[in-house]
Amino acid sequence: MTIRNSPLHDIHVAAGATFTDFGGWQMPVRYSSDLTEHHAVRDAAGLFDISHMGEIVVLGPEAGAALDYALAGRLSTIAMNQAKYSLLLAPEGGIIDDLIVYRTGDDRFLVVANAGNRADVAAELVQRAAEFDCEVYDESDDVALIAVQGPKAQEILEQLTPQLDGLTTPLADLKYYWSTPARWADHELLIARTGYTGEDGFELYVSPEAAPALWTAIAEVGAGSGLVPAGLAARDTLRLEAGMPLYGHELGRDILPVQAGLGRVVHQNKPGGFVGQDAIAAGAPDGARVLVGLTAEGRRAGREGYALYGTDEEPVGRITSGALSPTLGHPIALAYVDPAVAAPGTELFIDVRGSRIPATVTPLPFYNRKAS
């Protein structure tokens, strides 16, 4: 596999970033320290390069109907500039990818896929839209994506708005999961109020040619407000604290939406049905494991793959993501467990290299900015 570089790669190198292969891309994992970047997002703001994400356009008179058939949600009813979280399901009901879909025109939708699933998502959408009056094309190579996340994200980006042309909605009026078009340095720009950190924040879609100048401008206006560049390591602990699933960990083709706590994402009664509908209607098999949150005391965190036990010697689950929470100061984890031990308050034990560490099933999210 050829490893790709972000349009911002040279900027990351100059900033001293450490890199990792993520979904076939060489992406910054950290610039300074994981904890510094994590706390900056919780306290002020972080600047993320997420250009590895895939962007696929569905365009045409029946684009909405095609997406209704292709995805688990009902996308034809979202308003202009609105966004919606959805799932691309296999015919057997498992999750091929989790997506965000934006309506960017009367008959135009932008589907944002995870980097490692970009080709699969594009191919599935082409196949599923074949009987509808629309076109599907992958424009990922023509899009760079920058995220500004944290309680000061709006304050920072508002300093940049005098440099924008055609901003149709002031950032203060932009609601969560809505977007607004603008222009930056004669390049089209889409600003969306979405994110993957549990904080307020924005994601900015722009051409690769304009991305370095936009990144630099945001970094300059945000420096006085505590904005720092943040890598994938901080992004992972932030999303874990917010209880957000990560494809390949909590989501996959062997997981039904209801197991992952995403049953609400599926619109069962859409006209014309959707791919995977029969499998979803049949429900999960008896005893199928379900996703829960776990908290523990001390400093030893359960990690992906660690087994979970109840009161006997038979494992009752397995951790999919885990870390010592930088914000909360104690270990947290996401795990799939047997339904019999999934109730909040249930005590389980994490097998950490042969030692049994007590943990408690805990409602998600672990961290909620509105309650903090």
C-alpha positions in Angstrom: 0.0 0.0 0.0 1.2 3.5 -0.9 1.3 5.7 2.2 -0.2 9.2 1.4 0.7 12.5 2.9 -1.7 15.2 4.0 -1.6 18.6 2.1 -0.4 19.9 5.5 2.4 17.4 5.9 5.2 20.0 5.6 3.6 22.2 8.2 3.5 19.2 10.6 7.1 18.3 10.0 8.1 21.9 10.7 6.1 21.8 13.9 8.1 18.7 15.1 5.2 16.2 14.8 5.5 12.5 15.3 3.7 10.5 12.6 1.8 7.3 12.4 0.2 5.3 9.6 -3.6 5.8 9.9 -5.9 4.4 7.2 -3.1 4.5 4.6 -2.1 8.1 5.5 1.0 9.4 7.3 -0.7 11.6 10.0 0.5 13.4 13.1 0.0 11.5 16.2 1.3 14.2 18.5 3.3 17.5 18.4 4.3 18.0 22.0 2.6 15.6 24.4 -0.6 13.7 24.4 -1.7 15.2 27.7 -0.9 18.8 26.8 -2.9 18.5 23.5 -5.8 16.7 25.2 -6.1 19.3 28.0 -5.8 22.2 25.5 -8.9 20.9 23.7 -10.8 20.6 27.0 -9.7 24.0 28.3 -9.2 26.1 25.1 -8.9 24.6 21.6 -7.0 22.2 19.5 -6.2 22.4 15.8 -6.5 19.0 14.0 -5.6 17.9 10.5 -8.2 15.3 9.5 -7.6 15.4 5.7 -7.4 11.6 5.7 -11.2 11.4 5.8 -13.1 10.6 2.6 -15.5 12.9 0.8 -18.0 11.4 -1.6 -20.6 13.4 -3.5 -24.1 12.1 -4.5 -25.6 14.5 -7.0 -28.9 14.4 -9.0 -32.7 14.6 -8.8 -32.9 11.3 -6.9 -29.8 11.7 -4.7 -31.9 11.9 -1.5 -33.8 8.8 -2.4 -30.6 6.9 -3.3 -29.2 7.7 0.1 -32.4 6.7 1.8 -31.9 3.3 0.2 -28.2 3.1 0.6 -27.9 4.2 4.3 -29.7 3.4 7.5 -31.0 6.9 8.1 -33.5 9.0 6.2 -31.3 11.6 4.5 -33.8 13.0 1.9 -35.6 15.0 4.6 -32.6 16.9 6.0 -32.6 20.6 5.2 -30.1 22.6 3.1 -26.8 22.9 5.0 -27.9 20.4 7.7 -25.8 17.4 8.6 -26.8 14.0 9.9 -24.9 11.0 11.3 -25.7 7.7 9.6 -24.5 4.2 8.9 -23.7 2.2 5.8 -24.9 -1.3 6.5 -24.1 -4.6 4.9 -27.1 -6.7 3.7 -26.5 -8.8 6.9 -26.9 -5.7 9.0 -23.3 -5.2 10.1 -21.7 -1.8 9.9 -19.5 -1.1 6.8 -18.9 2.5 8.0 -20.3 5.3 10.1 -20.7 8.5 8.2 -21.7 12.2 8.3 -23.9 13.3 5.5 -24.3 17.0 4.6 -27.0 18.5 2.3 -25.0 21.0 0.3 -27.6 21.7 -2.5 -31.2 20.8 -3.4 -29.9 17.7 -5.1 -26.4 17.5 -3.8 -25.2 15.6 -0.7 -21.7 15.2 0.7 -20.9 11.9 2.4 -17.9 11.9 4.8 -16.3 8.5 5.4 -13.6 7.1 7.5 -10.2 7.1 5.8 -9.7 3.3 5.7 -13.2 2.8 4.4 -13.2 5.4 1.7 -13.0 3.0 -1.3 -15.5 0.6 0.2 -18.0 3.4 0.8 -17.6 4.9 -2.6 -18.0 1.5 -4.3 -21.1 0.6 -2.2 -22.7 4.0 -2.9 -22.1 3.7 -6.7 -23.7 0.2 -6.7 -26.7 1.1 -4.5 -27.4 4.4 -6.4 -27.3 2.7 -9.8 -31.1 2.5 -10.2 -31.6 6.2 -9.2 -31.3 9.3 -11.2 -28.0 10.6 -9.7 -24.3 10.4 -9.9 -21.8 9.3 -7.2 -18.2 10.5 -7.4 -15.3 10.5 -4.9 -13.8 14.0 -4.5 -11.6 13.1 -1.5 -8.4 14.1 -3.4 -9.8 17.6 -4.0 -10.6 18.2 -0.3 -8.6 19.0 2.8 -10.2 19.0 6.2 -9.2 21.0 9.3 -10.9 20.8 12.7 -10.9 23.4 15.4 -12.3 21.8 18.6 -12.7 23.2 22.2 -14.6 25.8 24.2 -12.8 28.6 22.5 -13.3 27.3 19.0 -16.0 29.8 18.1 -14.1 32.7 19.6 -11.0 31.8 17.6 -12.7 31.3 14.2 -14.7 34.5 14.6 -11.4 36.4 14.5 -11.0 34.9 11.0 -14.4 35.8 9.7 -13.3 39.3 8.4 -11.1 37.3 5.9 -14.0 35.2 4.7 -16.3 36.1 1.8 -19.9 35.0 1.4 -20.4 33.6 4.9 -24.1 32.9 4.9 -24.5 32.2 8.6 -22.6 33.9 11.4 -20.7 31.3 13.5 -22.6 32.2 16.6 -25.8 31.3 14.9 -24.6 28.0 13.4 -26.2 25.1 15.3 -24.7 21.8 16.0 -24.7 19.5 13.0 -25.3 22.4 10.6 -22.9 24.0 8.1 -22.4 27.2 6.2 -20.6 27.9 2.9 -18.0 30.7 2.5 -14.9 31.6 0.5 -11.3 31.7 1.7 -8.7 33.3 -0.5 -10.9 32.7 -3.5 -11.4 29.1 -2.6 -14.7 27.5 -1.7 -15.0 26.7 2.0 -17.6 24.7 4.0 -17.7 25.3 7.7 -19.5 22.7 9.7 -20.3 22.7 13.5 -19.5 19.1 14.1 -16.7 17.2 15.8 -15.3 14.1 17.5 -14.0 15.3 20.8 -17.0 15.9 23.0 -16.4 19.7 22.8 -17.9 22.5 20.7 -16.1 22.8 17.5 -15.9 23.2 13.7 -14.7 21.3 10.7 -13.5 23.2 7.7 -13.6 21.7 4.2 -11.3 23.5 1.7 -9.1 22.7 -1.3 -5.7 21.1 -0.7 -4.0 24.2 -2.3 -5.6 26.6 0.2 -5.3 24.3 3.3 -1.7 25.4 4.4 -2.6 29.1 4.4 -5.9 28.4 6.2 -4.1 26.3 8.9 -1.5 29.0 9.4 -4.1 31.7 9.7 -6.1 29.8 12.3 -3.0 29.0 14.3 -2.0 32.7 14.3 -5.4 34.1 15.4 -5.8 31.3 18.0 -2.3 31.4 19.6 -3.4 34.1 22.1 -6.4 32.0 23.1 -4.5 28.8 23.9 -5.0 27.0 20.6 -2.4 24.3 19.9 -2.0 21.7 17.1 -3.3 18.3 18.3 -2.6 14.9 16.9 -4.4 11.5 16.7 -3.4 10.4 20.2 -5.3 13.3 21.8 -8.2 12.8 19.4 -8.5 9.2 20.5 -8.6 10.0 24.3 -11.0 12.9 23.7 -13.5 10.7 21.7 -13.2 7.9 24.3 -14.1 10.3 27.1 -17.1 11.4 25.0 -18.1 7.8 24.5 -17.9 8.0 20.7 -17.2 4.8 18.8 -14.3 4.3 16.5 -14.6 2.2 13.4 -12.5 -1.0 13.7 -12.8 -0.9 17.5 -16.4 -0.4 18.5 -17.9 -0.7 15.0 -17.4 -3.3 12.2 -19.1 -5.6 9.8 -19.8 -8.1 12.6 -21.6 -5.5 14.8 -25.3 -4.6 14.4 -26.3 -1.0 15.2 -28.4 -2.1 18.2 -25.3 -3.8 19.8 -23.3 -0.5 19.5 -26.1 1.6 21.0 -26.9 3.0 17.6 -30.4 1.6 17.1 -31.7 5.2 17.1 -29.7 5.9 13.9 -31.7 3.4 11.9 -34.9 4.6 10.3 -37.0 1.4 9.9 -40.0 2.8 8.1 -38.5 4.5 5.0 -40.4 4.2 1.8 -38.7 1.8 -0.5 -36.7 0.2 2.3 -32.9 0.1 2.7 -30.0 -2.2 2.4 -29.8 -4.3 5.6 -33.4 -3.7 6.5 -34.4 -7.4 6.9 -31.4 -8.2 9.1 -32.1 -5.1 11.3 -35.8 -6.1 11.7 -34.7 -9.6 12.7 -32.7 -8.1 15.6 -29.5 -9.3 17.3 -29.1 -13.0 18.1 -29.9 -14.0 21.7 -26.9 -13.3 23.8 -25.2 -11.0 21.4 -22.8 -8.7 23.3 -23.6 -5.0 23.7 -21.4 -2.0 24.0 -21.0 -0.5 27.5 -18.7 2.0 29.3 -16.4 0.9 32.2 -14.7 2.9 34.9 -12.1 1.7 37.3 -10.0 3.1 40.1 -6.2 3.5 40.3 -4.0 4.1 37.3 -4.0 0.8 35.5 -6.2 1.0 32.4 -7.7 -1.8 30.5 -6.6 -1.8 26.8 -8.1 -3.1 23.6 -8.4 -6.9 23.6 -8.3 -7.3 27.4 -10.8 -9.9 28.6 -13.5 -9.2 31.2 -14.8 -11.5 33.8 -17.7 -11.7 36.2 -17.7 -13.9 39.3 -16.6 -17.1 37.5 -13.8 -18.1 35.2 -15.7 -17.7 31.9 -15.0 -14.4 30.1 -18.1 -12.2 29.8 -16.7 -9.5 27.5 -13.7 -7.8 25.9 -12.5 -4.3 25.9 -12.4 -2.4 22.5 -10.8 0.9 23.7 -9.4 1.9 27.0 -7.2 4.6 28.5 -6.4 6.5 31.7 -8.7 9.5 31.3 -6.7 12.7 31.2 -9.8 14.7 32.2 -11.3 12.5 34.8 -8.1 11.0 36.3 -9.1 7.4 36.4 -9.3 4.5 33.9 -12.2 4.3 31.4 -13.0 1.8 28.6 -15.5 0.8 26.1 -16.3 -2.9 25.9 -18.7 -5.5 24.4 -20.2 -7.6 27.2 -22.8 -10.3 27.6 -26.3 -8.7 28.1 -26.6 -10.3 31.5 -23.8 -8.1 32.9 -24.5 -4.9 30.9 -26.6 -3.0 33.5 -25.1 0.2 34.9 -23.5 -0.5 38.3 -22.5 -4.1 37.5 -19.1 -5.0 38.8 -16.7 -6.8 36.4 -13.1 -7.6 36.4 -10.5 -6.6 33.8 -7.7 -9.2 33.2 -4.6 -6.9 33.1 -1.7 -9.2 32.4 -3.0 -11.9 34.8 -4.3 -9.5 37.5 -8.0 -9.0 38.0 -8.8 -5.2 38.2 -12.3 -4.3 39.4 -14.4 -2.1 37.0 -17.9 -0.9 37.0 -20.4 -0.7 34.1 -21.0 3.1 33.7 -23.5 5.0 31.5 -22.0 6.9 28.5 -20.6 9.4 27.9 -17.9 9.5 30.6 -17.4 13.2 30.0 -20.1 15.7 29.0 -19.1 19.3 28.5 -22.7 20.5 29.3 -22.5 19.0 32.7 -18.9 20.0 33.4 
